[in-house]
Amino acid sequence: MPKTYFFLVIAILFETVGTTALQASHQFTRFWPSVLVVLAYALAFYFLAFALRFMPVGIAYAIWSGLGIVFIAAIGLLIFGQRLDPPALLGIAMILGGILVIHLFSDSASH
C-alpha cells in the first residue's frame, strides 16, 4: 500500500472512532467520549493532511468521507442498533461504487 493510502486509511479510522464517540458522548454530556471525539478528529485531520501531500484534496476527501460513511453505517448497526432501509443501503452502495471508480480508473488519485 503506498504511503498516501496508509495515511488516508489511518485518517479514516480516526474519523470513524471520533464519530462513534460523538454518538456515545450524548451531545457532549459525557466527559470521556467527548474527549475522545476531540482527540480522534484531531488525529484524523492530522493524517489527512499527510495524505494531501500526495493526493488532490477532492479525491482524498471523497475517499475519506465515503469510507467514513460506510464504516459509520456498519458501526451504527452493530453497536447502536440503527437499521437502514433499502434506499439508504442502495445509496451507500453507490458511494462505495464511486470510491471504486476513483481508485480503479482515475489518474487523479495521486500526483
C-alpha positions in Angstrom: 0.0 0.0 0.0 1.5 3.4 -1.0 2.3 5.8 1.9 -0.5 8.1 0.7 -3.2 5.4 1.2 -1.7 4.4 4.5 -2.1 7.9 5.9 -5.6 8.1 4.4 -6.7 4.8 5.9 -5.4 5.9 9.3 -7.3 9.2 8.9 -10.5 7.3 8.1 -10.1 5.1 11.1 -9.6 8.0 13.5 -12.6 9.8 11.9 -14.7 6.7 12.4 -13.6 6.5 16.1 -14.4 10.2 16.5 -17.9 9.9 15.0 -18.6 6.8 17.1 -17.5 8.6 20.2 -19.7 11.6 19.2 -22.8 9.3 19.3 -21.6 7.9 22.6 -21.0 11.4 24.1 -24.7 12.1 24.1 -24.3 15.6 22.7 -21.1 16.2 24.7 -22.8 15.4 28.0 -20.4 12.5 28.8 -16.8 13.6 29.5 -14.6 10.7 28.2 -16.4 10.1 25.0 -16.3 13.9 24.4 -12.6 13.9 25.0 -12.2 11.0 22.5 -14.2 13.0 19.9 -11.7 15.9 20.0 -8.6 13.7 20.0 -9.8 11.3 17.3 -10.9 14.2 15.0 -7.6 16.0 15.6 -5.7 12.9 14.6 -8.0 12.2 11.6 -7.2 15.7 10.2 -3.5 15.3 11.0 -3.2 12.1 9.0 -5.5 13.5 6.3 -3.0 16.4 5.9 -0.2 13.9 5.2 -2.3 12.2 2.5 -2.9 15.6 0.9 0.8 15.9 0.3 0.5 13.3 -2.5 -3.2 13.3 -3.4 -5.6 16.1 -4.6 -7.9 17.3 -1.8 -11.1 16.4 -3.8 -10.0 12.8 -4.3 -8.7 12.4 -0.7 -11.9 13.9 0.8 -14.2 11.8 -1.4 -12.5 8.6 -0.3 -12.2 9.8 3.4 -15.8 10.8 3.7 -17.2 8.0 1.6 -15.5 5.2 3.5 -16.3 7.0 6.8 -20.0 6.9 5.8 -19.8 3.2 5.1 -17.9 2.4 8.3 -20.2 4.5 10.5 -23.3 2.9 9.0 -21.9 -0.5 9.9 -21.0 0.7 13.4 -24.4 2.2 13.8 -25.9 -1.1 13.0 -23.6 -3.3 15.1 -23.1 -1.1 18.2 -26.1 1.2 18.3 -28.7 -1.0 16.7 -29.5 1.6 14.0 -31.1 -0.1 11.0 -31.0 1.3 7.4 -33.8 0.9 4.9 -33.2 -0.4 1.3 -32.9 3.1 -0.2 -30.2 4.0 2.3 -28.3 0.8 1.6 -28.5 1.5 -2.1 -27.1 5.0 -1.6 -24.2 3.6 0.5 -23.6 1.0 -2.2 -23.4 3.9 -4.8 -20.9 5.7 -2.6 -18.8 2.6 -2.5 -19.1 2.3 -6.2 -17.9 5.9 -6.6 -14.9 5.2 -4.5 -14.0 2.1 -6.6 -14.3 4.1 -9.8 -11.9 6.7 -8.4 -9.5 4.1 -7.2 -9.5 1.9 -10.2 -10.0 4.2 -13.1 -8.9 7.7 -12.2 -5.4 9.1 -12.8 -6.2 11.9 -10.3 -5.8 9.6 -7.3 -2.1 10.6 -6.8 0.2 13.3 -8.1 
